[in-house]
Amino acid sequence: MITKADIGARVRDRDGRVGILTHLMSDYVDPEAPPRDRHPRQVAFLRPVRGGGREWLASPEEASRV
């Protein structure tokens, strides 16, 4: 599990992707989810280590510091 103390560090998500933790949010609601699935949840925002690309979301409980 990762925490706010890990912001700026490399972390690995459950799929094995490694990124830099940029933010943790405890009440994120996915605006693209079907209405029945729109409920607050805790998420980690990860960005690629290098080379640009898209930021992605991961579960803080299923991610670990590298």
C-alpha positions in Angstrom: 0.0 0.0 0.0 1.2 3.5 -0.8 0.5 6.7 1.1 1.0 10.4 0.7 4.6 9.9 2.0 5.3 8.1 -1.3 4.4 11.1 -3.6 7.2 11.6 -6.0 8.5 8.0 -5.7 8.3 5.2 -8.2 5.5 2.8 -7.5 4.3 -0.4 -9.2 0.6 -1.0 -9.8 -1.2 -4.4 -9.7 -0.6 -4.8 -13.4 3.2 -4.4 -13.0 3.4 -0.9 -14.6 5.8 1.4 -12.9 5.2 5.2 -12.6 5.7 8.2 -10.4 3.1 8.8 -7.8 1.8 12.4 -8.3 -1.3 12.5 -6.1 -3.6 10.5 -3.9 -7.3 11.3 -3.8 -9.7 9.7 -1.2 -13.0 10.8 -2.9 -12.4 10.4 -6.6 -15.6 9.8 -8.7 -15.0 8.6 -12.2 -17.1 10.9 -14.5 -17.0 8.3 -17.3 -18.4 5.4 -15.2 -22.0 4.4 -15.5 -24.2 6.4 -13.1 -24.8 3.3 -10.8 -21.0 2.9 -10.4 -20.2 6.6 -9.6 -19.2 6.5 -6.0 -16.2 8.0 -4.2 -13.2 5.8 -4.0 -9.5 6.2 -3.2 -7.2 6.4 -6.2 -3.5 7.0 -6.9 -2.5 9.1 -9.9 0.6 7.8 -11.6 2.6 9.2 -14.5 5.1 7.5 -16.7 8.7 7.5 -15.4 10.0 8.9 -18.7 9.2 9.5 -22.3 5.9 11.3 -21.7 2.6 9.5 -22.1 -0.7 9.5 -20.2 -1.2 9.5 -16.5 -3.3 6.6 -15.1 -5.2 5.7 -12.0 -4.4 2.8 -9.7 -5.7 1.5 -6.4 -3.4 2.7 -3.5 -4.1 -0.6 -1.7 -2.8 -2.6 -4.6 0.3 -0.5 -5.4 3.7 -0.6 -3.8 6.8 1.5 -3.7 9.6 0.3 -6.0 
